[in-house]
């Protein structure tokens, strides 16, 4: 049985990441999914509409903003190690898919051992 395209792509994304989110050029989260209980504060569903830089500690929030805002369609950045607001270190990677209207797709992967 073939897996539908979107489900298959989500499987690939989670093979290398713990948390996925999209941000627009204004820096607001448009979509969030993943195992985020120790990565972000609050409910994942409640992140939609909030500033993406709020996921990171202050110094790294500025780094995240600079990277995300500098991406042009077809460009990617990372992985780069940043500290989340929760204190967890994560590798962050970003991609601006040309067909996605300037939205930046981001993945977070814990640095070190994954809790079981």
Backbone as CSV, one residue per row, in Angstrom:
resi,resn,N_x,N_y,N_z,CA_x,CA_y,CA_z,C_x,C_y,C_z
1,UNK,0.854,-1.183,0.000,0.000,0.000,0.000,0.897,1.242,0.000
2,UNK,0.662,2.126,-0.921,1.447,3.356,-1.033,0.978,4.388,-0.012
3,UNK,1.935,5.071,0.582,1.627,6.136,1.533,1.362,7.413,0.749
4,UNK,0.293,8.165,1.066,0.012,9.414,0.345,1.173,10.401,0.474
5,UNK,1.377,11.225,-0.548,2.478,12.186,-0.606,2.697,13.003,0.654
6,UNK,1.694,13.748,1.148,1.922,14.578,2.333,2.350,13.775,3.561
7,UNK,1.749,12.607,3.778,2.131,11.780,4.930,3.556,11.280,4.778
8,UNK,3.929,10.908,3.593,5.294,10.443,3.342,6.294,11.565,3.631
9,UNK,6.013,12.772,3.160,6.915,13.900,3.385,7.024,14.241,4.862
10,UNK,5.933,14.129,5.583,5.958,14.375,7.023,6.840,13.338,7.716
11,UNK,6.782,12.101,7.261,7.639,11.054,7.806,9.107,11.370,7.595
12,UNK,9.461,11.842,6.415,10.849,12.236,6.148,11.273,13.386,7.060
13,UNK,10.391,14.347,7.245,10.722,15.500,8.080,10.987,15.074,9.518
14,UNK,10.128,14.211,10.069,10.306,13.787,11.451,11.444,12.781,11.616
15,UNK,11.935,12.216,10.527,13.091,11.322,10.619,14.329,12.089,11.090
16,UNK,14.344,13.394,10.863,15.512,14.199,11.226,15.181,15.348,12.168
17,UNK,13.958,15.432,12.632,13.573,16.578,13.464,12.582,16.158,14.538
18,UNK,12.561,16.938,15.624,11.608,16.713,16.696,10.406,17.644,16.587
19,UNK,10.608,18.773,15.924,9.589,19.814,15.867,9.692,20.529,14.530
20,UNK,8.561,20.776,13.904,8.484,21.465,12.608,7.637,22.715,12.767
21,UNK,8.045,23.787,12.103,7.178,24.967,12.078,7.463,25.790,10.830
22,UNK,6.476,26.594,10.460,6.605,27.529,9.340,6.427,28.932,9.868
23,UNK,7.170,29.853,9.276,7.048,31.250,9.667,6.949,32.113,8.413
24,UNK,6.181,33.183,8.511,6.097,34.108,7.383,7.209,35.156,7.508
25,UNK,7.315,36.034,6.529,8.379,37.041,6.546,8.223,38.038,7.698
26,UNK,7.019,38.142,8.252,6.813,38.999,9.423,7.316,38.325,10.695
27,UNK,7.660,37.037,10.597,8.212,36.319,11.736,7.198,35.593,12.594
28,UNK,5.964,35.457,12.121,4.926,34.775,12.891,4.797,33.316,12.476
29,UNK,4.525,32.465,13.450,4.356,31.035,13.195,3.014,30.801,12.511
30,UNK,3.069,30.089,11.378,1.855,29.760,10.632,1.413,28.327,10.862
31,UNK,2.368,27.453,11.201,2.120,26.030,11.384,3.148,25.497,12.372
32,UNK,2.735,24.587,13.249,3.666,23.955,14.185,3.196,22.532,14.461
33,UNK,4.155,21.604,14.515,3.831,20.199,14.795,5.053,19.507,15.363
34,UNK,4.795,18.515,16.190,5.889,17.692,16.661,5.880,17.439,18.150
35,UNK,6.926,16.731,18.569,7.107,16.368,19.974,7.758,17.528,20.693
36,UNK,6.959,18.469,21.115,7.492,19.730,21.618,7.389,19.902,23.121
37,UNK,6.990,18.873,23.863,6.718,19.052,25.292,7.906,19.632,26.061
38,UNK,9.133,19.260,25.732,10.282,19.825,26.441,11.024,20.859,25.595
39,UNK,10.529,21.110,24.399,11.191,22.053,23.500,10.600,23.443,23.586
40,UNK,9.291,23.536,23.705,8.630,24.836,23.747,7.677,24.889,24.935
41,UNK,7.399,26.084,25.387,6.448,26.276,26.484,5.036,26.318,25.922
42,UNK,4.122,25.687,26.612,2.726,25.735,26.205,2.371,24.701,25.167
43,UNK,1.142,24.791,24.701,0.586,23.861,23.730,1.041,24.218,22.319
44,UNK,1.410,23.225,21.539,1.869,23.441,20.169,0.806,24.165,19.346
45,UNK,-0.454,23.793,19.511,-1.538,24.430,18.752,-1.625,25.923,19.052
46,UNK,-1.260,26.318,20.255,-1.313,27.722,20.642,-0.190,28.572,20.078
47,UNK,0.773,27.960,19.424,1.894,28.710,18.861,1.535,29.467,17.580
48,UNK,0.510,28.994,16.862,0.128,29.633,15.609,-0.210,31.103,15.842
49,UNK,0.432,31.971,15.083,0.228,33.408,15.188,1.228,34.100,16.095
50,UNK,1.958,33.338,16.892,2.933,33.954,17.797,4.273,34.161,17.079
51,UNK,5.105,35.057,17.605,6.407,35.306,16.979,7.311,34.077,17.099
52,UNK,7.898,33.662,15.989,8.772,32.490,15.985,10.010,32.706,16.841
53,UNK,10.479,33.947,16.920,11.681,34.184,17.722,11.431,33.956,19.215
54,UNK,10.171,33.892,19.622,9.826,33.591,21.002,10.165,32.165,21.404
55,UNK,10.463,31.313,20.424,10.868,29.944,20.709,12.287,29.876,21.263
56,UNK,13.058,30.969,21.099,14.481,30.958,21.407,14.828,31.914,22.542
57,UNK,15.945,31.625,23.230,16.432,32.564,24.241,16.847,33.842,23.522
58,UNK,16.922,34.931,24.225,17.043,36.266,23.636,18.142,36.404,22.593
59,UNK,19.369,36.011,22.928,20.484,36.168,21.984,20.246,35.347,20.722
60,UNK,19.791,34.100,20.886,19.571,33.241,19.732,18.313,33.611,18.951
61,UNK,17.381,34.313,19.594,16.196,34.809,18.875,16.631,35.779,17.778
62,UNK,17.615,36.618,18.083,18.132,37.563,17.085,18.812,36.820,15.938
63,UNK,19.546,35.762,16.260,20.191,34.946,15.222,19.145,34.299,14.323
64,UNK,18.097,33.744,14.973,17.031,33.107,14.203,16.387,34.112,13.247
65,UNK,16.038,35.289,13.773,15.411,36.323,12.930,16.280,36.678,11.738
66,UNK,17.567,36.885,11.980,18.473,37.274,10.895,18.530,36.198,9.822
67,UNK,18.634,34.957,10.232,18.677,33.863,9.256,17.374,33.765,8.472
68,UNK,16.250,33.751,9.178,14.954,33.584,8.517,14.654,34.733,7.559
69,UNK,14.941,35.944,7.962,14.632,37.105,7.120,15.572,37.225,5.928
70,UNK,16.756,36.627,6.021,17.716,36.731,4.922,17.474,35.714,3.811
71,UNK,16.665,34.691,4.087,16.445,33.647,3.088,15.641,34.163,1.903
72,UNK,16.146,33.851,0.735,15.427,34.135,-0.506,14.853,32.813,-1.014
73,UNK,13.831,32.858,-1.877,13.261,31.616,-2.393,14.350,30.696,-2.962
74,UNK,14.296,29.431,-2.539,15.248,28.433,-2.981,16.466,28.299,-2.085
75,UNK,16.593,29.162,-1.089,17.746,29.108,-0.199,17.409,28.372,1.088
76,UNK,18.472,27.800,1.688,18.308,27.189,3.003,19.450,27.607,3.902
77,UNK,19.229,27.447,5.196,20.234,27.798,6.199,20.273,26.697,7.242
78,UNK,21.438,26.489,7.795,21.596,25.529,8.872,21.992,24.160,8.385
79,UNK,22.067,23.245,9.314,21.651,23.412,10.693,22.612,24.290,11.497
80,UNK,22.015,25.069,12.396,22.760,25.923,13.309,22.255,25.619,14.724
81,UNK,23.167,25.557,15.661,22.791,25.251,17.046,22.315,26.529,17.746
82,UNK,21.093,26.484,18.268,20.510,27.601,18.994,19.939,27.082,20.314
83,UNK,19.810,27.961,21.284,19.207,27.589,22.560,17.757,28.063,22.580
84,UNK,16.880,27.130,22.880,15.457,27.449,22.963,15.157,28.183,24.261
85,UNK,14.019,28.840,24.320,13.603,29.567,25.521,13.484,28.634,26.722
86,UNK,13.277,27.346,26.477,13.177,26.356,27.544,14.559,25.918,28.049
87,UNK,15.627,26.395,27.405,16.980,26.025,27.797,17.546,24.840,27.039
88,UNK,16.743,24.184,26.226,17.187,23.033,25.444,17.969,23.521,24.224
89,UNK,19.090,22.863,23.946,19.864,23.164,22.737,19.246,22.393,21.576
90,UNK,19.123,23.051,20.434,18.547,22.400,19.257,19.272,22.855,18.002
91,UNK,19.361,21.950,17.041,19.847,22.315,15.720,18.641,22.780,14.913
92,UNK,18.772,23.937,14.296,17.687,24.525,13.521,18.112,24.594,12.064
93,UNK,17.238,24.122,11.188,17.467,24.208,9.745,16.244,24.864,9.120
94,UNK,16.475,25.635,8.050,15.393,26.389,7.398,15.497,26.267,5.886
95,UNK,14.344,26.361,5.246,14.296,26.353,3.785,13.140,27.230,3.329
96,UNK,13.390,28.024,2.294,12.348,28.871,1.703,11.998,28.292,0.336
97,UNK,10.989,27.452,0.300,10.544,26.801,-0.932,9.974,27.856,-1.884
98,UNK,10.503,27.960,-3.102,10.031,29.007,-4.027,8.522,28.993,-4.264
99,UNK,7.929,27.816,-4.284,6.491,27.694,-4.550,5.626,27.988,-3.328
100,UNK,6.245,28.350,-2.213,5.501,28.521,-0.965,5.324,29.984,-0.559
101,UNK,5.463,30.910,-1.481,5.129,32.309,-1.227,5.929,33.010,-0.140
102,UNK,7.197,32.678,0.018,8.017,33.366,1.007,7.974,32.778,2.402
103,UNK,7.182,31.723,2.594,7.120,31.060,3.892,8.424,30.310,4.121
104,UNK,8.922,30.366,5.351,10.161,29.672,5.708,9.796,28.433,6.520
105,UNK,10.181,27.265,6.017,9.959,25.997,6.705,11.149,25.735,7.614
106,UNK,10.885,25.387,8.881,11.943,25.205,9.869,11.806,23.860,10.571
107,UNK,12.958,23.267,10.895,12.986,22.060,11.705,13.874,22.292,12.921
108,UNK,13.484,21.689,14.042,14.292,21.699,15.259,14.609,20.254,15.606
109,UNK,15.869,19.972,15.873,16.283,18.658,16.332,17.127,18.838,17.584
110,UNK,16.766,18.139,18.645,17.529,18.211,19.890,18.996,17.908,19.634
111,UNK,19.856,18.583,20.369,21.271,18.268,20.361,21.488,17.276,21.488
112,UNK,22.092,16.143,21.192,22.341,15.137,22.220,21.286,14.067,22.250
113,UNK,21.231,13.362,23.360,20.334,12.222,23.511,18.873,12.631,23.472
114,UNK,18.085,11.803,22.832,16.645,12.024,22.759,15.996,11.322,23.947
115,UNK,15.158,12.040,24.729,14.485,11.392,25.856,13.544,10.288,25.381
116,UNK,13.445,9.239,26.156,12.552,8.123,25.770,11.309,8.120,26.607
